[in-house]
Structures are given as structure tokens and as C-alpha cells.
Amino acid sequence: MFTLDLFLNAVVAGVMLGGFYAAVALGLSIVFGQLDIVNIAHPAFIIAGSYVAYMVNNAFGIDPILIGVAFMPVFFLVGVAVYGIYYAGFERTGRESLAGLAFFFGLMFIIEVALILTFGVDYRLVDAPYIGETLHVGVVDIPLRMFVPFVTALVMTGVVYLYLAKTFTGRAILAVSQDRLALRLMGASPVRIKAIAFGIGIATAAVAGALLIIIGPVEPSFGRLYIGRVFAIVIMGGMGSIGGTLIAALMLGVAESFVQTFYGPSWAPLVAFGVLLLTLAFRPQGLFGRL
């Protein structure tokens, strides 16, 4: 039954969910949108970030978001190493299209199986003072377990956007998919710049994983649920557009929230695939075009 209370709560919940989706898709917007690397294993790295947050939080009681930020350099180095393997084995030899996709499929399952062997298939969660607390603003309820990840996601998206727009390395990352000759004339190595960009994309997964386990418990195969969503967001927002990724994530979050509120949660996962199909059919360049 449609009421104003339900409508307002669906909008607010959708915006907060969309902010979280932006954090999840941010790394893929760089790797897939700007480097043309179909890293289908990106959600698996996010789940790995969730389990890192779980382990440290369970052992020392540190806030999950601080854990995610602290482990960003570690994930960055992992990303650089993964790109090095990908480049040497596939990109340099021109086999990145199909064989490279198979590589990331395999990497996704390796991460998932490693997590299962280490932690089992039980759901894991973290503890923080704001989890379980809710703000009440009129008829609108704002769960802090959603609001805190939303704010964190906006901050991380803003930092990445400024880094890409204002720094030499950031502008080089934007240029690597457009004009490699110009990039070489700038004195930068395209391979090195792509390795840094891939590392940044994986580094964002550390924070996104921490946000995910704040929102709710996770288990090793949970990342599969986000494969369709993250690719839909990146394509819908415009390949490589950080601002477009944020807006597309907010739109998808609100759409899923409305479907879940008024039609039931079983229909919500179909929204991302519907949005992806409609975008490919009517505006394949995305809302903001390709950078």
C-alpha cells in the first residue's frame, strides 16, 4: 500500500544504498571504465576486504572503516601485482579479450575458495558503536549502519575524483585510455600508469568491503551478487566517469529501494540487469558518455 511515509523512507534508504553502491563500483569505474580491463573479480576483492575488516575488528575492536582505510596500501600493492601478472601473461601478447577474462574468472574463484577454506561458509559480522542505532527525522528512519557507509562512500568518491582531476598521475590515468602517444610525450610509461590505476581500483575495495560488512553479515560467495550491479553502474554512468558512476549508483539504489518496498525484495536484484539492458539498448555510451 502506497503511503507518504513509505515513499519518503524508500527514497532515503535508496539514496544511502546508492552511496554504498558507488563505493563498490568506484574501483571498477577506473579499471573497466578507463583501462578497458574486464576485472570480473572486483567483487571478490571487496569480500576479501570485508573479511580483513572482520578479522581485525574481531581481534582488536578497531572500527571497520579505519581498518579498510589502513589496508588500502596493502590492497594497492596486491592490485599492482595482479596487473603485472595480467600484463605479462595476456595484455602484452594481445590475448586480453577472452583469455584475460578467463584469468579474472579464475582469480575470483581462487579468492572465494581461499575464504571458504579459511573461514568456512558461515556469515561473519563486525561490531561498531553505530551498528544497530537509528536516527529518527520526522517519519523517516535513518539507520546508522547505512548512513555511515553512505558518508564514507561520498568522501572516498570525492577523494578519488580530485586525485584523478588535480594530480599528474591522475591526469595520466585519464589519458592512458585516450592517447598513449601523448602520455609518452609527457614522460610517463603507459604500463606503469595502468599498474597504478589498477592498484587504486583494488585499494578502493578495501574500504568498500568494510562498508559492506557494516551494512550486514557476509559470506565468501556474497560477491557474486554484485557482479551485475557494478557493471550496470559503470556502464550506465559512462565508462570512466567518476561523477557518472556516483549518479548512476544513486539512481540504481533508489530504484532498488522502491522495488523492494512496494513489490518485494525478490524483485530487487532484477533492477540492475534491467537498467543495464535498457542502457545498452538506448544509450550505450552511458548517461555522461565515455571519458
C-alpha positions in Angstrom: 0.0 0.0 0.0 1.4 3.4 -1.1 1.8 6.0 1.7 3.9 9.1 2.1 5.8 7.6 4.9 6.8 4.6 2.8 7.7 6.8 -0.1 10.0 9.1 1.9 11.7 6.1 3.7 12.2 4.4 0.3 13.8 7.5 -1.1 16.2 7.9 1.8 17.0 4.3 2.0 17.6 4.2 -1.7 20.0 7.2 -1.6 22.0 5.6 1.2 22.1 2.3 -0.6 23.2 4.1 -3.8 26.0 5.7 -2.0 27.3 2.3 -0.9 26.9 1.1 -4.5 29.1 4.0 -5.6 31.9 2.8 -3.3 31.5 -0.8 -4.6 31.6 0.4 -8.3 34.3 3.1 -7.9 37.3 0.8 -8.4 35.7 -0.9 -11.4 34.9 2.5 -12.9 38.7 3.1 -13.0 39.8 -0.4 -14.1 37.0 -1.2 -16.5 35.8 2.3 -17.5 39.3 3.8 -18.0 41.6 0.9 -18.6 39.2 -1.4 -20.5 40.1 -4.3 -18.3 37.1 -6.5 -17.5 38.0 -7.3 -13.9 35.1 -9.5 -13.1 36.9 -10.4 -9.8 36.5 -7.0 -8.4 33.6 -8.0 -6.1 35.7 -10.9 -4.8 38.3 -8.3 -3.7 35.6 -6.4 -1.9 34.6 -9.6 0.0 38.3 -10.0 0.9 38.2 -6.5 2.3 35.2 -7.5 4.3 37.0 -10.4 5.9 40.1 -8.3 6.6 37.8 -5.9 8.5 36.2 -8.8 10.3 39.5 -10.3 11.4 41.0 -7.1 12.7 37.7 -5.9 14.3 37.2 -9.3 16.0 40.7 -9.3 17.3 41.2 -5.7 18.3 37.8 -4.0 18.2 39.0 -1.3 15.7 36.3 0.5 13.7 35.8 -1.4 10.3 36.2 1.8 8.3 39.5 2.6 9.9 40.6 -0.9 9.1 39.6 -0.5 5.5 41.5 2.7 5.1 44.6 1.3 6.9 44.6 -1.7 4.5 44.3 0.4 1.3 48.1 0.4 0.7 48.1 -3.4 1.0 45.3 -3.8 -1.5 47.0 -1.3 -3.7 50.2 -3.4 -3.8 48.1 -6.5 -4.5 46.4 -4.7 -7.4 49.7 -3.7 -8.9 50.9 -7.3 -8.6 47.8 -8.7 -10.2 48.1 -6.2 -13.1 51.7 -7.2 -13.5 50.7 -10.8 -14.0 47.8 -9.8 -16.3 50.0 -7.6 -18.4 52.8 -10.2 -18.8 50.5 -13.1 -19.5 47.8 -11.5 -21.5 47.8 -7.8 -22.4 51.4 -7.7 -23.8 50.7 -10.7 -26.0 47.3 -9.3 -27.2 45.3 -12.1 -25.6 43.5 -9.9 -23.0 40.0 -10.2 -24.5 39.0 -13.8 -23.8 42.0 -15.3 -22.0 42.2 -12.2 -19.8 38.5 -12.6 -18.9 39.2 -16.2 -18.0 42.1 -15.1 -15.8 39.9 -12.8 -13.7 37.2 -15.5 -13.5 39.8 -17.9 -12.2 41.1 -15.3 -9.8 37.5 -14.7 -8.5 37.1 -18.4 -7.7 40.6 -18.6 -6.1 39.7 -15.8 -3.7 36.3 -17.3 -2.9 37.7 -20.8 -2.3 40.5 -19.4 -0.2 38.0 -17.6 2.0 35.8 -20.7 2.3 38.8 -22.9 3.3 39.9 -20.2 5.9 36.6 -19.1 7.4 34.0 -21.6 6.3 30.6 -20.7 4.8 29.1 -19.1 7.9 28.1 -15.5 7.8 30.5 -13.1 9.6 29.8 -9.7 11.0 31.6 -6.8 12.8 30.9 -4.7 15.8 30.8 -0.9 16.0 29.0 1.6 18.2 26.8 2.9 15.4 25.6 -0.5 14.2 22.1 -1.0 15.4 21.4 2.7 16.0 18.8 4.6 14.1 18.1 8.3 13.7 14.5 9.4 13.5 13.8 12.6 11.5 10.1 13.0 11.4 8.6 10.0 9.7 12.0 9.0 8.2 14.2 6.4 9.8 17.9 6.6 9.1 19.8 3.5 10.2 23.4 4.5 11.0 24.7 1.2 9.6 23.6 2.6 6.2 24.2 6.3 6.8 27.9 5.9 7.9 28.8 3.9 4.8 26.9 6.4 2.7 29.0 9.3 4.0 32.2 7.3 3.8 31.5 6.4 0.2 30.9 10.0 -0.7 34.2 11.0 0.8 36.1 8.3 -0.9 34.5 9.1 -4.3 35.3 12.7 -3.8 39.0 12.0 -2.9 39.4 9.7 -6.0 37.8 12.3 -8.3 40.1 15.1 -7.0 43.1 12.8 -7.3 42.3 12.0 -10.9 41.5 15.6 -11.8 44.2 17.5 -10.0 47.4 15.4 -9.9 49.8 14.5 -12.7 49.4 10.8 -12.2 45.6 11.2 -12.1 45.5 13.0 -15.4 47.9 10.4 -16.8 45.4 7.7 -15.8 42.6 9.6 -17.6 44.9 9.9 -20.6 46.1 6.3 -20.8 42.9 5.1 -22.4 42.7 8.1 -24.8 46.1 8.9 -26.2 49.1 6.7 -25.3 51.4 8.7 -27.6 50.6 12.0 -25.7 51.1 10.1 -22.5 54.6 9.0 -23.6 55.4 12.6 -24.6 54.5 13.6 -21.1 57.3 11.2 -20.0 55.1 8.6 -18.4 55.1 4.9 -19.1 51.6 3.6 -20.0 52.2 0.2 -18.3 53.3 1.9 -15.1 50.3 4.3 -15.1 47.9 1.4 -15.8 49.5 -0.6 -12.9 49.0 2.4 -10.6 45.4 2.8 -11.8 44.7 -0.9 -11.3 46.2 -0.7 -7.8 43.9 2.3 -6.9 40.9 0.4 -8.1 41.7 -2.6 -5.9 42.6 -0.3 -3.0 39.0 1.1 -3.0 37.8 -2.5 -2.5 39.4 -2.5 1.0 37.1 0.3 2.1 34.1 -1.0 0.1 34.5 -4.4 1.8 34.5 -2.7 5.2 31.3 -0.8 4.3 29.6 -4.0 3.1 30.2 -5.9 6.4 29.0 -2.9 8.4 25.7 -3.0 6.4 25.2 -6.7 7.0 26.9 -10.0 7.5 28.8 -11.5 4.6 30.0 -15.0 3.5 32.6 -15.9 0.8 30.3 -16.2 -2.2 28.5 -12.9 -1.4 30.4 -11.0 -4.1 28.6 -12.8 -6.9 25.5 -10.7 -6.1 27.3 -7.5 -7.0 28.8 -8.5 -10.4 25.7 -7.4 -12.3 25.2 -4.3 -10.2 28.7 -2.9 -10.5 29.0 -3.4 -14.3 25.5 -1.9 -14.7 26.5 1.2 -12.7 29.8 1.7 -14.6 28.1 1.4 -18.0 25.1 3.4 -17.0 27.2 6.3 -15.6 29.5 6.4 -18.6 32.7 4.5 -18.9 35.4 6.1 -16.7 33.2 8.9 -15.4 33.5 9.1 -11.6 30.7 11.6 -11.3 28.6 9.5 -13.6 29.3 6.4 -11.5 28.1 8.2 -8.4 24.9 9.4 -10.0 24.2 6.0 -11.6 24.7 4.3 -8.3 22.3 6.7 -6.5 19.7 6.1 -9.3 20.1 2.3 -9.0 19.9 2.4 -5.2 16.7 4.4 -5.3 15.2 2.1 -8.0 16.0 -1.0 -6.0 14.6 0.5 -2.8 11.3 1.4 -4.5 11.0 -2.1 -6.0 11.9 -3.7 -2.7 9.5 -1.5 -0.7 6.4 -1.7 -3.0 6.9 -5.0 -4.9 9.0 -7.2 -2.6 12.7 -7.9 -2.1 12.7 -10.9 -4.5 12.4 -8.4 -7.4 15.1 -6.0 -6.4 18.1 -7.9 -7.9 16.4 -7.7 -11.4 16.6 -3.9 -11.4 20.4 -3.8 -12.1 20.1 -6.1 -15.1 17.0 -4.3 -16.4 18.9 -1.0 -16.1 21.9 -2.5 -17.9 19.8 -3.8 -20.8 18.0 -0.5 -21.2 21.2 1.5 -21.1 22.8 -0.7 -23.7 19.8 -0.5 -25.9 19.0 3.2 -25.8 22.2 5.0 -24.6 25.2 2.6 -24.8 27.6 5.5 -24.1 26.1 5.9 -20.7 24.5 9.0 -19.1 27.6 11.1 -19.2 29.4 9.4 -22.2 32.8 7.8 -22.2 35.7 9.9 -20.9 
